[in-house]
Amino acid sequence: MKFIDLQKQQDQHHPDGGVLKNKIIDNITKVINHGQFILGPEVTEIEEILSDYVGVKYCISTSSGTDALLISLMALDIQPGDEVITTPFSFIATAETITLLGAIPIYADINPKTYNIDPNQIEALITEKTKAIIAVSLYGQTANMKEINEIANKHGLKVIEDAAQSFGATHHQLKSCGLSTIGTTSFFPSKPFGCYGDGGACFTNDKNLAQRIRAISIHGQVERYLHKEIGLNGRLDTIQAAVLLAKWGIFEKEIKLRQEVANLYTTKLNSIGINSTPYIDTYNTSVYAQYTIKVKQRSEVISILKESGIPSAVHYPIPLCQQPALNNNKSPQSNGTHINALTASNEVISLPMYPYLTEENINRIISSLKDAIKLD
Ligand SMILES: *Cc1c(COP(=O)(O)O)cnc(C)c1O
């Protein structure tokens, strides 16, 4: 059994005929033939499709989800010494990009039910140095962006939604990535909408910001060889755009399948007494980038699953407030205060999740977990 099976995805029927794999090969062949490997027509095409889908005016594709975050922070003029409030419970990139700019990540603890930043913890952390909030939409469900935006508006702060795991999810009927000043996502192969390498995108309704994001992603270039500011080489490859265009044909169907897999998991887990199944807020839908539960004796559970050939993963075992590489020593907070993030990092376990996970496999996972939780 695989944790995520991308090969099964390749065998799926594509609406243009044939299987996805052949559509991907056709699209890549077109790029090889036209030769515009950098910012070719496929890049513009996927940006238009994605901005329409998200419901924002501008999509700027990037070289990765990490670069999408970095470029967004640069476009918001985040300077050394500035404070950016974020969650302590995410992939390193969220706070790494803040730290790269010499700014300081300030962590607001998470809501233990959704694992996303708790809006109620934010306001007390705002100082005159605070410039922005990065909320992460973890495991496929958006953070409480509505409440976060309200706090940000009150204090004149910008809000980035790190939607690397939630592309396609909704919040009060609006699409993830289109919920705040800037939304960023990742097309890393295992994300809900993945390419075959690195890729990402920024989304915004603000024309000036969109222009700056675009310029920063091309070395700060505003016209050929005129560089108004320092940027980076942060573009999406045309070949990756071609892969995304092929996968776009099955994306909506895959979201539904992910939700079906998740519902099946939840019903079956609840029936064996595991109630730490994902909690989705009533105004949200999740794309289940991960299907994550909590268990007390996690390392034993992981080894019992492993013995039955079932892979699992931990997202994430060390909270950002305890990562040695980040500027945590400069943070006015002590490490131990984010109790919900600490508890989560000790107890969460993600189970295999992809649109084509069969009921038979789910049953195998459930029966193995049934043995494992006797220890709990
Ligand atoms: C994957 C991920 C990123 C980084 O995306 P890359 O494309 O791998 O650079 C950032 N934030 C979160 C929450 C992620 O899951």
The ligand as an SDF file (V2000), in Angstrom:
LIG
                    3D

 15 15  0  0  0  0  0  0  0  0999 V2000
    4.1840   22.0160    0.9780 C   0  0  0  0  0  0  0  0  0  0  0  0
    4.0180   23.2170    1.8210 C   0  0  0  0  0  0  0  0  0  0  0  0
    4.7290   24.4020    1.5900 C   0  0  0  0  0  0  0  0  0  0  0  0
    5.8610   24.4930    0.6090 C   0  0  0  0  0  0  0  0  0  0  0  0
    5.5590   24.1750   -0.6960 O   0  0  0  0  0  0  0  0  0  0  0  0
    6.7390   23.7210   -1.7010 P   0  0  0  0  0  0  0  0  0  0  0  0
    6.0700   23.7720   -3.0310 O   0  0  0  0  0  0  0  0  0  0  0  0
    7.1850   22.3740   -1.3020 O   0  0  0  0  0  0  0  0  0  0  0  0
    7.8290   24.7380   -1.5950 O   0  0  0  0  0  0  0  0  0  0  0  0
    4.4500   25.5020    2.3630 C   0  0  0  0  0  0  0  0  0  0  0  0
    3.5280   25.4610    3.3320 N   0  0  0  0  0  0  0  0  0  0  0  0
    2.8250   24.3480    3.6000 C   0  0  0  0  0  0  0  0  0  0  0  0
    1.7870   24.3740    4.6670 C   0  0  0  0  0  0  0  0  0  0  0  0
    3.0530   23.1780    2.8650 C   0  0  0  0  0  0  0  0  0  0  0  0
    2.3710   22.0630    3.1440 O   0  0  0  0  0  0  0  0  0  0  0  0
  1  2  1  0
  2  3  1  0
  2 14  2  0
  3  4  1  0
  3 10  2  0
  4  5  1  0
  5  6  1  0
  6  7  2  0
  6  8  1  0
  6  9  1  0
 10 11  1  0
 11 12  2  0
 12 13  1  0
 12 14  1  0
 14 15  1  0
M  END
$$$$
